[in-house]
């Protein structure tokens, strides 16, 4: 298969192009095809106007069309519904194998590659629409774990199995030195003993108003604050609910910092009252 090398302006898609080639060498043609399709989509978002970028993207789209013509009976390439199922199944298989090896302390450089590849494949699933909360959590975990393990191998540090612990987990850059484009914040993972998530969440409209005391009456702004919260726009409430679901998914993986981050964003959104 032709190995197209993206120009410097599109270096962020290089890992996906490299992964596509590796997958095709393993006869994972469908998964490799969607890695290239995702590369086109990301490339168009990054820079589609520069001459070298435009030329590369056209060549890549021509390659995708050629692959479809060469495989007329491959439903996974011609049907996105089937393709999504194949890519997701493959990504989860790699992630679960890596997670099991990690928790059993079976560390190797191949384990780093497995976590890293799983993270990239979860990105590729964006070809088919927005990721579910569960896949978002797995993607973030896989990428942070890959960065952490890679850092351990570089420094000679002994990795810690399971959920990440410590301030510096190696986030921020991919192995080729390019900026990680996941837009994720750093996490200081500190497991909380006997932590129990609360289920008694109340919507802003059902929250009681503060009591008025004789010599400390609430200000006009404070009173209007609750009146505003009672009439929050539908899209704000939907976004807040989604952030809460992200937090709940994170707790399933003992990822307390991610849960806190989502809940804090939810609280800020509700206070602000607009997107």
Secondary structure, 3 states (H helix, E strand, C coil): CCCCCCCHHHHHHHHHHHHHHHHHHCCCHHHHHHHHHHHHHHHHHHCCCCHHHHHHHHHHHHHHHHHHHHCCCCHHHHCHHHHHHHHHHHHHHHHHHHHHHHHCCCCCHHHHHHHHHHHHHHHHHHHHCCCCHHHHHHHHHHHHHHHHHHHHHHHCCCCCCCCCCECCCCCCECCCCCECCCCCCCCCECCCCCCCCCCCCCCHHHCCCCCCECCECCCHHHHHHHHHHCCCCHHHHHHHHHHHHHHHHHHHCCCHHHHHHHHHHHHHHHHHCCC
